[in-house]
Amino acid sequence: MTRLAIIKKEKCHLHKCNFLCAKVCPINRKDQDCIRNINEKAVIDEVLCNGCGICIKKCPYEAIQIVNLPEQLNEDPIHRFGENAFELFSLPILKEKSVIGIIGRNGIGKSTALNILTGTIKPNLGNFDNPPKNKEIINKYSNKYLSDYFKNLFDENIKISYKPQRVELLRELYKGKVIDLLKKIDEKNIIDNLMKELDLENIQNRQIKDLSGGELQRIAIAACILKKADVYYFDEPSSFLDITYRIKVAKLIRSLKENSKIIVVEHDLATLDYISDEIQIVYGVPSCYGIFSQSKSVRRGINEYLDGYLSDDNIRFRDYAIKFFDPLISKTSSDVISFELPGLEKSFDKFSLKVNKINIKKSEVMCIMGANGLGKTTFLDMLSKKTKSDKGNIDDIKISYKEQDLKAEDKNVEQYLREIAKNEFDSGWYKQNILEKLNIKNLLKNNIKNLSGGELQKVKIASCLSKEADLILMDEPSAFIDVEDRLLVAEVIKEFIIRKEISAIIVDHDIQFIDYLADSMLVFEGKPGIKGNVNGPLEKKEGMNIILKNLDITYRKDPNTNRPRINKPNSQLDKQQKQNNEYYLE
């Protein structure tokens, strides 16, 4: 059986543990160098390693992971980042006039695959010490589609357009106005129509650095579409976008397929379902290795991913199925009012927001939905006093706020969370319900600056829940987080609010996520970028129905998996639900 030994270099501190892993290794104790010290970092010989796991258990910094590769795997890696580092075994396959949807856990190689296909990373075929020449890579795949692709890529005979995952980094990369950036990129002479389609006209003269996450996402998508390309890659295009824009973007991306090939990486299942012609699943072990499956029909691909079993390959890649249970019961939301928030007003040069008086109950999770550009983030900023309101004064409420933008501090995760959680960090409850349920226990020794988008999001959620507070505010906590972890995040937040008997206000665009969390809802309405006002608080069902009716979208739940699905416009189900005024079926 082939195994991989992974050493997380940033966690390995041999000068502190006195090379403990080598001392306990039974092979080293037989005078063979299974574990060596190279530049004060452990290195494991994967041939000598017998997979006993003793070093894993004894490592005080949780720096070692040893995994067995699937027995069915009969191919060499396409890329490895170094000795005892992540290994990618295959790549997604593009198809003519098709949108290929990619789904898989964070840290399993999706973005690495896109970086290889876009030429940002040159595949080393596992030979990280002596990387192959272009011709060797092409010859390696001589009988496969990838041979032609790499030849065209290396010869610069293929034009590529790529929308990256972390759109908030655009603020650091580009200076100046929106219109100047897009005009510089426009190769199709379609900028006017595209700006109208994505509602960018109202912000065209604004500085990139002043834009919200949703606005940055639309600009990044527009920039990608404006380029003439043979292949388009979109990495998580739905993050920060409301449902209306998710549908608009899906339609725009699909319109490109007549003349180009397209790959979309996406965690939102409803969007992935709507946008894709076929699905390819990435499976493996996060931070260790990743493998791309064959293409499957959309419904079958998503259902096999949820089930954790690839029927064609007879591979079970997860030992449990992801099930969409009924939403969590709001069993502890009481009638006791914890806070009476006054009416608030705020005016900017071209935008104004008005919020009526709101009462928040004890142990209540109040969720906010609405189109981008209606002032949801501004509302949270006013509550946290980050932005001063023009009218209405907020009482001194102890608030913990997870903002939309994710700042990456230069310190390790444990140090960061310990400073915030203090004594509670070492409690059994904190370890079990925050660190373990959010799957960040194995990140504690990592530097925050080196985390992926999904990992950073979970750390920021943990940070928000670690502060002493009476009111929790979170802006888009589901962004960048994969399917498995989204449901866990909802559960963690809900259970925390119940245990602490405090309250929370959550802004998000993921219907399933909101359905799991909400006791009540605020629906933001108005004219995006110009005027916003608030409808509510409302009962969850009423709020869901209003938001979807405003967007002219109907949702149903898959009878097999219970997952939400967007009805195709003017389909029989779409017409029937609209006729019954049931835009969201519980």
C-alpha positions as CSV (number, residue, x, y, z in Angstrom):
1,M,0.0,0.0,0.0
2,T,1.4,3.4,-1.0
3,R,1.4,6.0,1.8
4,L,2.1,9.7,2.1
5,A,3.9,11.3,5.0
6,I,3.0,15.0,5.4
7,I,5.1,17.3,7.5
8,K,3.6,20.7,8.2
9,K,6.8,22.7,8.2
10,E,5.4,25.7,9.9
11,K,4.4,23.5,12.9
12,C,7.6,21.5,13.1
13,H,9.9,22.8,15.9
14,L,12.7,20.2,16.4
15,H,14.7,22.6,18.6
16,K,11.8,22.7,21.0
17,C,10.9,19.0,21.1
18,N,14.5,17.7,20.9
19,F,13.6,15.6,17.7
20,L,11.1,13.5,19.6
21,C,9.6,11.9,16.5
22,A,12.9,10.2,15.5
23,K,13.4,9.0,19.0
24,V,10.1,7.1,19.2
25,C,10.2,5.8,15.6
26,P,10.7,2.0,15.7
27,I,12.5,2.1,12.3
28,N,14.9,4.8,13.5
29,R,15.5,2.7,16.6
30,K,16.7,-0.1,14.3
31,D,19.4,2.3,13.0
32,Q,17.6,3.2,9.8
33,D,16.9,6.9,8.9
34,C,13.2,6.8,8.5
35,I,12.9,10.2,10.1
36,R,15.8,12.7,9.5
37,N,16.6,16.2,10.6
38,I,17.1,18.5,7.7
39,N,17.5,22.2,8.4
40,E,15.8,21.8,11.8
41,K,12.7,20.2,10.2
42,A,11.7,16.6,10.3
43,V,11.7,14.6,7.0
44,I,10.1,11.2,6.7
45,D,11.2,8.5,4.2
46,E,7.9,7.3,2.8
47,V,9.5,4.1,1.6
48,L,10.9,3.1,5.0
49,C,7.8,4.3,6.9
50,N,5.5,1.5,8.0
51,G,2.6,3.7,9.0
52,C,2.7,2.8,12.7
53,G,1.5,6.3,13.6
54,I,3.6,6.5,16.8
55,C,5.3,9.7,15.6
56,I,1.9,11.3,14.9
57,K,0.7,10.6,18.5
58,K,3.9,11.8,20.1
59,C,4.5,15.0,18.1
60,P,3.6,17.8,20.5
61,Y,2.9,20.2,17.7
62,E,0.7,18.0,15.6
63,A,3.0,18.5,12.6
64,I,2.9,15.0,11.2
65,Q,0.2,13.3,9.1
66,I,0.5,9.9,7.5
67,V,-2.2,8.7,5.1
68,N,-2.7,5.7,2.9
69,L,-3.6,6.3,-0.7
70,P,-6.6,4.5,-2.3
71,E,-5.7,1.1,-3.5
72,Q,-7.5,1.8,-6.8
73,L,-5.1,4.8,-7.5
74,N,-2.8,3.7,-10.3
75,E,-1.4,7.0,-11.5
76,D,1.6,9.2,-10.6
77,P,1.1,12.6,-9.2
78,I,0.9,15.6,-11.4
79,H,2.4,17.9,-8.8
80,R,3.9,17.8,-5.4
81,F,5.0,20.9,-3.4
82,G,8.0,19.2,-1.9
83,E,9.2,16.4,0.3
84,N,6.4,15.4,2.8
85,A,4.1,18.0,1.2
86,F,0.7,18.1,-0.5
87,E,0.3,16.0,-3.7
88,L,-2.2,16.4,-6.5
89,F,-2.8,13.3,-8.6
90,S,-5.1,14.6,-11.4
91,L,-6.7,17.6,-13.0
92,P,-10.2,18.5,-14.1
93,I,-11.0,17.9,-17.7
94,L,-12.4,20.7,-19.8
95,K,-15.1,19.9,-22.3
96,E,-16.4,21.8,-25.4
97,K,-19.5,23.9,-24.9
98,S,-19.8,22.8,-21.3
99,V,-19.6,24.3,-17.8
100,I,-17.7,21.9,-15.6
101,G,-18.6,22.4,-11.9
102,I,-15.9,21.4,-9.3
103,I,-16.8,20.5,-5.8
104,G,-14.6,19.4,-2.9
105,R,-13.4,20.2,0.5
106,N,-11.1,23.2,1.3
107,G,-7.4,22.3,1.2
108,I,-7.9,19.4,-1.3
109,G,-6.3,20.9,-4.4
110,K,-9.0,22.8,-6.3
111,S,-7.2,26.1,-6.4
112,T,-3.9,24.3,-7.0
113,A,-5.4,22.6,-10.0
114,L,-6.6,26.0,-11.4
115,N,-3.1,27.4,-10.8
116,I,-1.6,24.6,-12.9
117,L,-4.2,24.9,-15.7
118,T,-3.7,28.7,-15.8
119,G,0.1,28.4,-15.9
120,T,0.7,30.0,-12.5
121,I,2.2,26.7,-11.3
122,K,4.2,24.4,-13.6
123,P,3.4,20.8,-12.8
124,N,6.5,18.9,-11.6
125,L,5.1,15.3,-11.9
126,G,6.2,14.7,-8.3
127,N,9.8,15.5,-9.1
128,F,10.2,18.6,-6.9
129,D,14.0,18.2,-6.7
130,N,14.4,18.0,-10.5
131,P,11.3,19.5,-12.2
132,P,10.7,18.2,-15.7
133,K,11.0,20.2,-18.9
134,N,7.9,21.2,-20.9
135,K,8.5,18.4,-23.3
136,E,8.5,15.8,-20.5
137,I,5.2,17.1,-19.2
138,I,3.6,16.9,-22.6
139,N,5.0,13.4,-23.3
140,K,3.8,12.2,-19.9
141,Y,0.2,12.8,-21.1
142,S,0.8,11.9,-24.8
143,N,-2.3,9.8,-25.0
144,K,-4.6,12.2,-23.1
145,Y,-6.4,15.4,-23.5
146,L,-3.9,17.2,-21.2
147,S,-1.0,16.7,-23.7
148,D,-2.6,19.1,-26.2
149,Y,-3.6,21.5,-23.4
150,F,-0.1,21.7,-21.9
151,K,1.5,22.1,-25.3
152,N,-0.8,25.0,-26.1
153,L,-0.3,26.5,-22.7
154,F,3.5,26.3,-22.8
155,D,3.5,27.7,-26.4
156,E,1.1,30.5,-25.4
157,N,-1.4,29.4,-28.0
158,I,-4.3,29.4,-25.5
159,K,-5.9,32.5,-24.0
160,I,-7.0,32.1,-20.4
161,S,-9.1,34.3,-18.1
162,Y,-9.2,33.5,-14.4
163,K,-11.3,34.9,-11.6
164,P,-9.5,34.1,-8.3
165,Q,-11.1,33.2,-5.0
166,R,-9.9,36.0,-2.7
167,V,-11.6,39.0,-4.3
168,E,-11.0,41.2,-1.3
169,L,-7.3,41.2,-2.2
170,L,-8.2,43.4,-5.2
171,R,-8.1,46.4,-2.9
172,E,-4.4,45.8,-2.5
173,L,-3.6,44.9,-6.1
174,Y,-5.5,47.7,-8.0
175,K,-5.7,51.4,-7.3
176,G,-8.1,53.8,-8.9
177,K,-11.7,53.8,-10.1
178,V,-13.9,50.9,-11.1
179,I,-14.5,52.2,-14.6
180,D,-10.8,52.8,-15.3
181,L,-9.9,49.2,-14.3
182,L,-12.7,47.6,-16.4
183,K,-12.0,49.8,-19.5
184,K,-8.4,48.8,-19.4
185,I,-9.4,45.1,-19.5
186,D,-12.3,45.2,-21.9
187,E,-11.3,43.2,-25.0
188,K,-14.8,42.5,-26.3
189,N,-16.3,46.0,-26.3
190,I,-19.1,44.9,-24.1
191,I,-18.4,46.9,-21.0
192,D,-21.6,49.0,-21.1
193,N,-23.9,46.0,-21.4
194,L,-22.0,44.1,-18.7
195,M,-22.0,46.9,-16.3
196,K,-25.7,47.3,-16.7
197,E,-26.2,43.5,-16.3
198,L,-24.2,43.4,-13.1
199,D,-25.5,46.8,-11.7
200,L,-22.1,48.3,-11.7
201,E,-23.1,51.7,-13.2
202,N,-23.8,53.2,-9.8
203,I,-20.3,52.4,-8.5
204,Q,-18.3,53.0,-11.7
205,N,-16.6,56.1,-10.3
206,R,-15.9,54.7,-6.9
207,Q,-12.4,53.7,-5.8
208,I,-11.7,50.0,-5.7
209,K,-10.4,50.3,-2.1
210,D,-13.9,51.5,-0.9
211,L,-16.0,48.7,-2.3
212,S,-17.8,46.0,-0.4
213,G,-17.2,42.2,-0.8
214,G,-20.2,41.8,-3.1
215,E,-19.2,44.7,-5.3
216,L,-15.6,43.4,-5.5
217,Q,-16.9,40.0,-6.5
218,R,-19.0,41.5,-9.3
219,I,-16.1,43.5,-10.6
220,A,-13.8,40.5,-10.5
221,I,-16.4,38.4,-12.5
222,A,-16.8,41.3,-15.0
223,A,-13.1,41.6,-15.4
224,C,-12.9,37.9,-16.2
225,I,-15.7,38.0,-18.7
226,L,-14.5,41.1,-20.5
227,K,-11.3,39.2,-21.6
228,K,-11.3,37.2,-24.9
229,A,-10.4,33.7,-23.8
230,D,-10.5,30.1,-24.9
231,V,-10.9,28.9,-21.4
232,Y,-12.5,30.7,-18.4
233,Y,-11.9,29.7,-14.8
234,F,-14.1,31.0,-12.0
235,D,-13.0,30.2,-8.4
236,E,-16.0,30.6,-6.0
237,P,-17.9,33.2,-8.0
238,S,-21.0,33.2,-5.6
239,S,-19.1,34.3,-2.4
240,F,-20.6,37.6,-1.1
241,L,-23.3,37.7,-3.8
242,D,-27.0,37.7,-3.1
243,I,-29.2,35.2,-4.7
244,T,-30.2,37.6,-7.6
245,Y,-26.6,38.1,-8.5
246,R,-25.8,34.4,-8.2
247,I,-28.4,33.7,-10.8
248,K,-27.3,36.6,-13.0
249,V,-23.7,35.5,-12.8
250,A,-24.6,31.9,-13.5
251,K,-26.4,33.0,-16.7
252,L,-23.5,35.2,-17.8
253,I,-21.0,32.4,-17.2
254,R,-23.2,29.9,-19.1
255,S,-23.4,32.3,-22.0
256,L,-19.7,32.0,-22.5
257,K,-19.7,28.3,-23.2
258,E,-20.7,28.5,-26.9
259,N,-17.2,29.7,-27.8
260,S,-15.1,28.7,-24.8
261,K,-14.5,26.0,-22.2
262,I,-15.4,26.8,-18.6
263,I,-14.6,25.5,-15.1
264,V,-16.3,26.8,-12.0
265,V,-15.3,25.9,-8.5
266,E,-18.2,26.4,-6.1
267,H,-19.3,25.5,-2.6
268,D,-22.9,26.8,-2.8
269,L,-24.8,23.7,-4.0
270,A,-27.8,25.6,-5.3
271,T,-25.5,27.7,-7.5
272,L,-23.4,24.8,-8.6
273,D,-26.5,22.9,-9.5
274,Y,-27.8,25.8,-11.6
275,I,-24.6,26.7,-13.3
276,S,-23.1,23.3,-14.3
277,D,-23.5,20.9,-17.2
278,E,-21.4,18.3,-15.5
279,I,-19.8,17.8,-12.1
280,Q,-16.3,16.6,-11.2
281,I,-15.6,15.7,-7.5
282,V,-12.3,16.3,-5.8
283,Y,-11.6,13.9,-3.0
284,G,-8.7,12.9,-0.8
285,V,-7.4,14.2,2.5
286,P,-7.2,18.0,3.1
287,S,-3.6,19.3,3.1
288,C,-2.3,15.8,2.1
289,Y,-3.6,14.8,-1.4
290,G,-6.3,15.4,-3.9
291,I,-7.8,13.4,-6.8
292,F,-10.3,14.5,-9.4
293,S,-13.1,12.1,-10.3
294,Q,-14.6,11.5,-13.8
295,S,-17.3,13.8,-15.0
296,K,-20.8,13.0,-13.9
297,S,-24.3,14.4,-14.5
298,V,-25.1,17.3,-12.2
299,R,-27.7,15.7,-10.0
300,R,-25.7,12.4,-9.8
301,G,-22.4,14.2,-9.1
302,I,-23.8,16.4,-6.3
303,N,-25.6,13.4,-4.7
304,E,-22.5,11.2,-4.9
305,Y,-20.5,14.0,-3.3
306,L,-23.0,14.3,-0.4
307,D,-23.1,10.5,-0.1
308,G,-19.3,10.2,0.0
309,Y,-19.2,7.4,-2.5
310,L,-18.2,7.3,-6.2
311,S,-20.1,4.4,-7.6
312,D,-18.2,4.1,-10.9
313,D,-14.9,3.8,-9.1
314,N,-16.2,1.9,-6.1
315,I,-14.4,4.5,-3.9
316,R,-15.8,5.6,-0.5
317,F,-13.9,8.9,0.1
318,R,-15.9,9.9,3.2
319,D,-17.1,7.6,6.0
320,Y,-20.3,9.5,6.5
321,A,-23.0,11.1,4.3
322,I,-23.8,14.8,4.4
323,K,-27.5,15.0,5.3
324,F,-29.6,18.1,5.2
325,F,-31.8,17.7,8.2
326,D,-34.7,20.0,9.1
327,P,-33.5,23.3,10.4
328,L,-32.4,23.5,14.0
329,I,-35.3,24.1,16.3
330,S,-35.4,27.6,17.9
331,K,-36.2,26.0,21.2
332,T,-34.7,28.6,23.5
333,S,-35.6,31.9,21.8
334,S,-37.7,33.5,24.5
335,D,-40.1,36.4,24.7
336,V,-37.7,38.3,27.0
337,I,-36.3,41.4,25.2
338,S,-32.6,41.7,25.6
339,F,-32.0,44.9,23.5
340,E,-34.2,47.7,22.1
341,L,-32.3,49.0,19.1
342,P,-33.4,52.5,18.2
343,G,-34.2,53.6,14.7
344,L,-31.0,54.4,12.8
345,E,-30.3,56.5,9.8
346,K,-27.1,57.0,7.7
347,S,-26.5,59.0,4.6
348,F,-23.5,59.0,2.3
349,D,-22.9,60.9,-0.9
350,K,-25.1,58.7,-3.0
351,F,-26.6,56.2,-0.6
352,S,-28.9,56.4,2.4
353,L,-30.1,53.8,4.9
354,K,-33.1,53.9,7.3
355,V,-33.7,51.2,9.9
356,N,-36.7,51.2,12.1
357,K,-36.6,50.3,15.9
358,I,-35.8,46.7,16.5
359,N,-36.3,44.5,19.6
360,I,-33.9,41.6,20.0
361,K,-34.9,38.7,22.3
362,K,-32.8,36.6,24.6
363,S,-31.1,33.6,22.8
364,E,-32.4,34.8,19.4
365,V,-30.5,34.5,16.2
366,M,-31.8,37.2,13.9
367,C,-30.7,36.7,10.3
368,I,-30.5,39.4,7.6
369,M,-31.0,38.9,3.9
370,G,-31.3,41.2,0.9
371,A,-29.7,42.3,-2.3
372,N,-26.1,43.6,-2.3
373,G,-25.8,47.4,-1.9
374,L,-28.8,47.9,0.4
375,G,-26.8,48.7,3.6
376,K,-26.6,45.4,5.5
377,T,-22.9,45.8,6.3
378,T,-23.5,49.5,7.1
379,F,-26.1,48.4,9.6
380,L,-23.7,46.1,11.4
381,D,-21.0,48.8,11.3
382,M,-23.4,51.2,13.0
383,L,-24.4,48.6,15.7
384,S,-20.7,48.0,16.4
385,K,-20.0,51.8,16.3
386,K,-17.4,51.3,13.6
387,T,-19.6,53.8,11.6
388,K,-21.4,56.6,13.4
389,S,-25.1,56.9,12.6
390,D,-26.6,60.2,11.6
391,K,-29.7,59.6,13.7
392,G,-30.2,57.2,16.7
393,N,-27.8,56.4,19.4
394,I,-26.7,52.8,20.3
395,D,-26.5,52.0,23.9
396,D,-23.3,50.6,25.3
397,I,-23.8,46.9,24.4
398,K,-21.0,44.5,24.7
399,I,-20.6,43.4,21.0
400,S,-18.4,40.9,19.2
401,Y,-18.2,41.6,15.4
402,K,-16.9,39.3,12.7
403,E,-16.6,41.6,9.8
404,Q,-16.9,40.7,6.1
405,D,-13.3,41.5,5.3
406,L,-10.9,38.9,6.8
407,K,-7.7,40.4,8.2
408,A,-4.8,38.0,8.4
409,E,-2.7,38.7,11.5
410,D,1.0,37.7,11.6
411,K,0.7,35.2,14.5
412,N,-0.2,31.6,14.9
413,V,-3.8,30.6,15.4
414,E,-3.4,29.4,19.0
415,Q,-1.7,32.6,20.1
416,Y,-4.4,34.6,18.4
417,L,-7.4,32.7,19.9
418,R,-5.8,32.3,23.3
419,E,-5.3,36.1,23.7
420,I,-9.1,36.5,23.0
421,A,-10.6,33.5,24.8
422,K,-8.2,33.7,27.7
423,N,-8.9,31.0,30.4
424,E,-11.8,29.5,28.4
425,F,-9.4,28.4,25.7
426,D,-8.3,25.5,27.8
427,S,-11.8,24.4,28.8
428,G,-13.1,21.1,27.5
429,W,-16.2,22.8,26.1
430,Y,-14.2,25.3,24.1
431,K,-12.0,22.6,22.7
432,Q,-14.9,20.3,21.7
433,N,-17.5,22.9,20.5
434,I,-15.2,25.6,19.0
435,L,-11.9,24.1,18.0
436,E,-13.0,20.6,17.0
437,K,-16.4,21.3,15.5
438,L,-15.0,24.2,13.4
439,N,-12.2,21.8,12.3
440,I,-9.5,24.3,13.3
441,K,-7.8,22.2,16.0
442,N,-5.2,21.1,13.5
443,L,-4.5,24.7,12.5
444,L,-3.5,26.0,15.9
445,K,0.3,26.1,15.1
446,N,-0.3,27.6,11.7
447,N,0.5,31.3,11.0
448,I,-2.8,33.1,10.2
449,K,-1.2,34.7,7.1
450,N,-0.7,31.2,5.6
451,L,-4.4,30.1,5.9
452,S,-6.7,29.5,3.0
453,G,-9.9,31.6,2.7
454,G,-12.1,28.9,4.3
455,E,-9.6,28.3,7.1
456,L,-9.3,32.0,7.8
457,Q,-13.1,32.4,7.9
458,K,-13.4,29.7,10.5
459,V,-10.7,31.2,12.7
460,K,-12.5,34.6,12.5
461,I,-15.7,32.9,13.5
462,A,-14.0,31.2,16.5
463,S,-12.5,34.6,17.4
464,C,-15.9,36.3,17.3
465,L,-17.3,33.6,19.6
466,S,-14.3,33.8,21.9
467,K,-14.9,37.4,23.0
468,E,-17.0,38.4,26.0
469,A,-20.2,39.8,24.5
470,D,-23.9,40.1,24.9
471,L,-24.6,40.5,21.1
472,I,-22.8,38.6,18.3
473,L,-22.6,40.3,14.9
474,M,-21.4,38.3,11.8
475,D,-21.1,39.4,8.2
476,E,-21.2,36.6,5.7
477,P,-19.7,33.8,7.9
478,S,-20.4,31.1,5.2
479,A,-18.1,32.7,2.6
480,F,-15.3,30.5,1.4
481,I,-16.4,27.6,3.6
482,D,-17.1,24.2,2.1
483,V,-20.4,22.3,2.3
484,E,-19.5,20.1,5.3
485,D,-18.2,23.0,7.4
486,R,-21.1,25.3,6.5
487,L,-23.6,23.1,8.4
488,L,-21.1,22.7,11.3
489,V,-20.6,26.5,11.5
490,A,-24.4,27.0,11.7
491,E,-24.6,24.4,14.4
492,V,-21.7,26.0,16.4
493,I,-23.2,29.5,16.2
494,K,-26.7,28.3,17.2
495,E,-25.4,26.2,20.2
496,F,-23.2,29.0,21.4
497,I,-26.0,31.5,21.5
498,I,-28.2,29.0,23.4
499,R,-25.5,28.1,25.9
500,K,-24.5,31.7,26.6
501,E,-28.1,33.0,26.5
502,I,-27.1,35.9,24.4
503,S,-28.3,37.1,21.0
504,A,-26.9,37.3,17.4
505,I,-27.4,39.2,14.2
506,I,-26.1,37.3,11.1
507,V,-25.9,38.6,7.5
508,D,-25.6,35.9,4.9
509,H,-26.8,34.9,1.4
510,D,-26.8,31.1,1.7
511,I,-30.5,30.0,2.0
512,Q,-29.6,26.6,3.7
513,F,-27.3,28.3,6.2
514,I,-29.9,30.9,7.1
515,D,-32.6,28.3,7.3
516,Y,-30.5,26.4,9.8
517,L,-29.8,29.5,11.9
518,A,-32.7,31.9,11.9
519,D,-35.3,32.4,14.6
520,S,-36.4,35.7,12.9
521,M,-35.4,37.7,9.9
522,L,-34.8,41.2,8.7
523,V,-35.3,41.7,5.0
524,F,-33.4,44.7,3.4
525,E,-35.2,46.3,0.6
526,G,-34.9,49.4,-1.6
527,K,-32.7,50.4,-4.5
528,P,-29.2,48.9,-4.5
529,G,-26.5,51.6,-4.2
530,I,-29.0,54.4,-3.7
531,K,-31.4,53.7,-0.8
532,G,-32.0,50.9,1.7
533,N,-34.7,50.2,4.3
534,V,-35.7,47.3,6.5
535,N,-38.7,45.1,6.6
536,G,-39.0,43.2,9.9
537,P,-38.3,41.6,12.3
538,L,-40.3,38.8,10.6
539,E,-40.9,35.1,11.3
540,K,-38.4,33.0,9.4
541,K,-40.9,31.5,6.9
542,E,-42.4,34.9,6.1
543,G,-39.0,36.5,5.7
544,M,-37.8,33.7,3.4
545,N,-40.9,34.0,1.3
546,I,-40.6,37.8,1.0
547,I,-36.9,37.7,0.0
548,L,-37.4,35.1,-2.6
549,K,-40.6,36.7,-4.0
550,N,-38.7,40.0,-4.3
551,L,-36.1,38.1,-6.3
552,D,-38.7,36.2,-8.3
553,I,-37.0,32.9,-7.4
554,T,-38.6,29.7,-6.1
555,Y,-36.8,27.1,-4.1
556,R,-37.7,23.5,-3.4
557,K,-35.9,20.7,-1.5
558,D,-34.5,17.6,-3.2
559,P,-36.7,14.6,-2.2
560,N,-33.6,12.3,-1.7
561,T,-31.2,14.6,0.1
562,N,-33.4,17.4,1.4
563,R,-31.0,20.0,-0.1
564,P,-32.4,23.3,-1.4
565,R,-32.6,23.6,-5.2
566,I,-33.5,26.6,-7.4
567,N,-36.4,25.9,-9.7
568,K,-35.7,26.6,-13.3
569,P,-37.6,29.7,-14.4
570,N,-41.1,29.0,-15.8
571,S,-40.8,25.3,-14.9
572,Q,-43.9,23.5,-13.7
573,L,-42.7,23.6,-10.1
574,D,-41.7,27.3,-10.4
575,K,-45.2,28.2,-11.7
576,Q,-47.0,26.1,-9.1
577,Q,-45.1,27.5,-6.1
578,K,-45.6,31.1,-7.4
579,Q,-49.3,30.4,-7.9
580,N,-49.5,29.2,-4.2
581,N,-47.3,32.1,-3.0
582,E,-44.9,29.5,-1.7
583,Y,-41.5,30.8,-2.9
584,Y,-39.7,28.7,-0.3
585,L,-40.9,25.2,0.6
586,E,-39.9,24.0,4.0
